[in-house]
């Protein structure tokens, strides 16, 4: 059974940094693509970053050069290092993966960036 649990969300000042964590159970990190999404009030959930089973990363344009997605295979933890945070980064961040034809989501962790 796939279970994703996010943590690390907090309130920070613009320009600051934060690391998000996603603890994953029932996911083969060597095969599955893992991703971070975020949802801001009044907007649809948007893709932020992803990492394939082989470690290839990709980012939405607005976070390139500021965010870094990574994973610890043995600990089954997905990370999102966020630097130079902006007020537009405020939202609830979700960890996600697709396995056996279904998409799974965590409960989300809230990030608030104040200017």
N, C-alpha and C positions, 0 to 999 in steps of 0.2 A: 504494500500500500504506500502510495506516494504521500509524503507530508512535508510541507515547506513552512518554516517558521522564520520570519524576519525579525531583526532587532537592530538597535543602533541609532534609530531616529532620535532627533533632538532639536532644540531651538538654538540657532547660531547666528552670529552677525555676518553680514555680507562680507565676502573675502575670506571667510573662515573655511575650515575643513571638517569633514565628517566621514566616518567609515560605516557602511551598512553591512550587515551579516545576514546570511540566509542559511539556516541549518536544514539540510535535506535528508530525508529518509526515504528509502525505496527507489532511489534514483541511481542509475549507473553513470557516474561522472565521466567515465571514459567513452561513453557513447552519446549521451544526451546533451543537447544544447540547452544551456541555462540562460535566463535573461532577467533583466530588471526592467520594470515598467513603472510609470508614475501617473498619478491622477491628481490634477489640480481642480479646485472647486469650479464647477461650471464647464469643465472641459472633459473630453473623452480621455480614457486611459491611453497613454502614449508609450511606445517602446523607447527605452533609454539606451540599453547596451545588451550585448549577448556574447556568449563564449561557447564555442563548439566543444564537442568531446575531445577533439584534438588540440584545443587551446587557441583557435583562431578567434579574435575579438572583432567586434564591430560596434559603432556608436552612432547615435543620432547626431546630426551636425552641431546642435546647440551645446553639446557637452564634450565634443572632441577637444583634446588637449587639456581638459580639466578633470574628467572622470576616468577611472581605470577599473575595469572588471577583471576579477581573477578568481581562482578557486583553489582550495586545498583538497586534493583528491582523497587522501586517506581519511581526513577529518570530515569530508562531505560538507564543506562550508563554501558558500559562494560569497564573494566580497564585492562591494562597490566603494572604492575610494573616491571621495568627492572633494575637490579642491577649488579654490577661488569661487566659492558659492555665491550665487546671485539670488535676488528675491524671486526671480522666475523659476528657480529650482524648488520652490516651496511646493509641497504636495505629499501625498501618501505614496510610498514606494513599495512595489510588490515584486516578489520573486516568482518566477514562472518557469515551467518546463512542460514538455509534451512527452508523454509516454503511453505506449500501447493505444495510440489513436485518441487520447484524451489530453486536454490541457489542464494543468494544475496550477493553482495560485495559493500563495500564503495569505495571511490575514492583513498584511501591510504594516508598515512602520512610518510614522509621520515625521517629516522634515519641515521645519519652519525657518526660513532665512529672513532676517529683518535687516533693513537698510538703515 
